[in-house]
Amino acid sequence: MPSLKDLRNRIASVKATQKITKAMQMVAAAKLRRAQEAAEAARPYSERMGAVLANITQAVGGGGDAPALMTGTGKDDVHLLVVCTAERGLCGGFNSQIARLARDHVRKLLAAGKQVKIICVGKKGFDILRRDYASLILDRVDLREVRTLSFVNADAIAKKVIGLFNEGQFDVCTLFYSNFKSVISQVPTAQQIIPAATEVSGEASNGAAVYEYEPEPGEILSDLIPRNIAVQIFRALLENAAGEMGAKMSAMDSATRNAGDMINRLSITYNRQRQAQITKELIEIISGAEAL
């Protein structure tokens, strides 16, 4: 059984940890609001970009003017996975859920005889995936020094991916990230970005507007599809940032409450042991007095 001093030290240690987790929870709550606003602001632009892209794609009709980023290489032998996770931990299962979805996708592709390549955006995803698939990882994008995510960060990743495609390094590219729903709900998502998704959304399909494009649709797509890839990656980074803060807020709240429960249990044990020690000392004093 631990001594009273050990229990006092343990209680003091847990209280110090509780102060840290409480502070981290408050910091995550403050950052969450800004990250959530940024993610929600990016969604309409991303969705409208997809609608415009689908509309122009219909005008092209998959003809010879369509760029390769839209039509693909005609094969799906080599797959590139861009896995976006957080740079830091202490956010529950946020990173492991994204990595698990990517890992399951890798297993399916390898079982089907496909070749897989991985680009990790974020330290945690890299740490998880390299345990099993270190040989498949082409590159790792480090954003630890970036205080505020901007389109420049996503554009750099998009240019790297497009460069690999132009070199014939892969046929299909899939983006993995966590879609922010609420503080307690972040949904791991896989989105194909090359070849570009050309499905018309419900809003776009219901609209009967007909557009005329100048210059030719194929020329517009050559500029629009690379920009759309960067936009989708930027949205994924913003969704991840909001999801990370939400998951961290929930995890630190649980850690703070668990620390409180542990302090209560340790305090009860300390008080009982202290009372038993006092009772024992009183019995010894009374017994000594009676012996005299």
Backbone hydrogen bonds, N-H to C=O, Kabsch-Sander energy under -0.5 kcal/mol:
donor,donor_aa,acceptor,acceptor_aa,energy
7,L,3,S,-2.1
8,R,4,L,-2.5
9,N,5,K,-2.4
10,R,6,D,-2.3
11,I,7,L,-2.7
12,A,8,R,-2.4
13,S,9,N,-2.3
14,V,10,R,-2.5
15,K,11,I,-2.3
16,A,12,A,-1.9
17,T,13,S,-2.2
18,Q,14,V,-2.4
19,K,15,K,-1.9
20,I,16,A,-1.7
21,T,17,T,-2.6
22,K,18,Q,-2.2
23,A,19,K,-2.1
24,M,20,I,-2.6
25,Q,21,T,-2.1
26,M,22,K,-2.0
27,V,23,A,-2.3
28,A,24,M,-2.5
29,A,25,Q,-2.2
30,A,26,M,-1.9
31,K,27,V,-2.4
32,L,28,A,-2.3
33,R,29,A,-1.2
34,R,30,A,-0.9
35,A,31,K,-2.5
36,Q,32,L,-3.2
37,E,33,R,-2.1
38,A,34,R,-2.1
39,A,35,A,-2.3
40,E,36,Q,-2.6
41,A,37,E,-2.0
42,A,38,A,-1.4
43,R,39,A,-1.1
45,Y,41,A,-0.6
46,S,42,A,-2.4
47,E,43,R,-2.8
48,R,44,P,-2.7
49,M,45,Y,-2.4
50,G,46,S,-2.0
51,A,47,E,-2.0
52,V,48,R,-2.6
53,L,49,M,-2.4
54,A,50,G,-2.4
55,N,51,A,-2.1
56,I,52,V,-2.5
57,T,53,L,-2.3
58,Q,54,A,-1.9
59,A,55,N,-1.4
60,V,56,I,-2.1
61,G,57,T,-2.9
62,G,57,T,-0.6
63,G,60,V,-0.8
66,A,63,G,-1.4
70,M,67,P,-1.4
71,T,67,P,-1.9
72,G,68,A,-3.1
79,H,115,Q,-3.1
80,L,172,V,-3.3
81,L,117,K,-2.9
82,V,80,L,-0.5
82,V,174,T,-2.8
83,V,81,L,-0.8
83,V,119,I,-2.4
84,C,82,V,-0.7
84,C,176,F,-2.7
85,T,83,V,-0.6
85,T,121,V,-3.1
94,F,91,C,-1.6
97,Q,93,G,-2.1
98,I,94,F,-1.3
99,A,95,N,-2.4
100,R,96,S,-2.3
101,L,97,Q,-2.0
102,A,98,I,-2.2
103,R,99,A,-2.8
104,D,100,R,-2.6
105,H,101,L,-1.9
106,V,102,A,-2.3
107,R,103,R,-2.3
108,K,104,D,-2.1
109,L,105,H,-2.2
110,L,106,V,-2.8
111,A,107,R,-2.4
112,A,108,K,-1.4
113,G,110,L,-1.4
114,K,109,L,-2.8
115,Q,77,D,-2.9
117,K,79,H,-2.7
118,I,136,L,-2.4
119,I,81,L,-3.0
120,C,139,D,-2.3
121,V,83,V,-3.2
121,V,119,I,-0.5
122,G,120,C,-0.7
122,G,141,V,-1.8
124,K,86,A,-1.8
126,F,122,G,-1.3
127,D,123,K,-2.5
128,I,124,K,-1.9
129,L,125,G,-2.7
130,R,126,F,-2.1
131,R,128,I,-0.8
132,D,129,L,-0.8
133,Y,129,L,-3.1
134,A,130,R,-0.8
136,L,133,Y,-1.2
137,I,133,Y,-0.7
137,I,134,A,-0.8
138,L,118,I,-3.3
138,L,136,L,-0.5
139,D,118,I,-1.0
141,V,120,C,-3.3
142,D,140,R,-0.6
143,L,141,V,-0.6
146,V,143,L,-1.1
147,R,145,E,-0.7
153,N,150,S,-0.8
154,A,150,S,-1.2
155,D,151,F,-2.8
156,A,152,V,-2.0
157,I,153,N,-1.5
158,A,154,A,-2.7
159,K,155,D,-2.6
160,K,156,A,-1.6
161,V,157,I,-2.3
162,I,158,A,-2.9
163,G,159,K,-2.3
164,L,160,K,-1.8
165,F,161,V,-2.0
166,N,162,I,-2.7
167,E,163,G,-1.4
168,G,165,F,-1.7
169,Q,164,L,-2.7
171,D,78,V,-3.0
172,V,78,V,-1.8
173,C,194,I,-3.3
174,T,80,L,-2.6
175,L,191,Q,-3.7
176,F,82,V,-3.1
177,Y,189,T,-2.2
179,N,177,Y,-0.5
179,N,187,V,-3.5
180,F,178,S,-0.5
181,K,182,S,-0.5
181,K,185,S,-2.1
182,S,185,S,-2.3
185,S,182,S,-0.9
187,V,179,N,-2.7
189,T,177,Y,-3.8
191,Q,175,L,-3.0
193,I,173,C,-2.0
194,I,173,C,-1.5
196,A,69,L,-1.9
205,S,201,S,-2.8
206,N,202,G,-1.9
207,G,203,E,-1.2
219,E,216,E,-0.6
220,I,216,E,-1.9
221,L,217,P,-2.7
222,S,218,G,-1.5
223,D,219,E,-0.8
223,D,220,I,-0.9
224,L,220,I,-2.8
225,I,221,L,-2.6
227,R,223,D,-1.1
228,N,224,L,-2.6
229,I,225,I,-2.3
230,A,226,P,-1.8
231,V,227,R,-2.3
232,Q,228,N,-2.7
233,I,229,I,-2.1
234,F,230,A,-2.5
235,R,231,V,-2.6
236,A,232,Q,-2.1
237,L,233,I,-2.3
238,L,234,F,-2.2
239,E,235,R,-2.9
240,N,236,A,-2.4
241,A,237,L,-2.2
242,A,238,L,-2.2
243,G,239,E,-2.6
244,E,240,N,-3.0
245,M,241,A,-1.8
246,G,242,A,-2.4
247,A,243,G,-2.8
248,K,244,E,-2.7
249,M,245,M,-2.4
250,S,246,G,-2.1
251,A,247,A,-2.7
252,M,248,K,-2.8
253,D,249,M,-1.9
254,S,250,S,-2.3
255,A,251,A,-2.4
256,T,252,M,-2.3
257,R,253,D,-2.2
258,N,254,S,-2.6
259,A,255,A,-2.2
260,G,256,T,-1.9
261,D,257,R,-2.2
262,M,258,N,-2.4
263,I,259,A,-2.4
264,N,260,G,-2.2
265,R,261,D,-2.2
266,L,262,M,-2.8
267,S,263,I,-2.5
268,I,264,N,-2.1
269,T,265,R,-2.3
270,Y,266,L,-2.7
271,N,267,S,-2.8
272,R,268,I,-2.5
273,Q,269,T,-2.4
274,R,270,Y,-2.6
275,Q,271,N,-2.6
276,A,272,R,-2.6
277,Q,273,Q,-2.2
278,I,274,R,-2.5
279,T,275,Q,-2.7
280,K,276,A,-2.3
281,E,277,Q,-2.2
282,L,278,I,-2.5
283,I,279,T,-2.4
284,E,280,K,-2.1
285,I,281,E,-2.2
286,I,282,L,-2.8
287,S,283,I,-2.7
288,G,284,E,-2.0
289,A,285,I,-2.2
290,E,286,I,-2.5
291,A,287,S,-1.6
292,L,288,G,-1.0
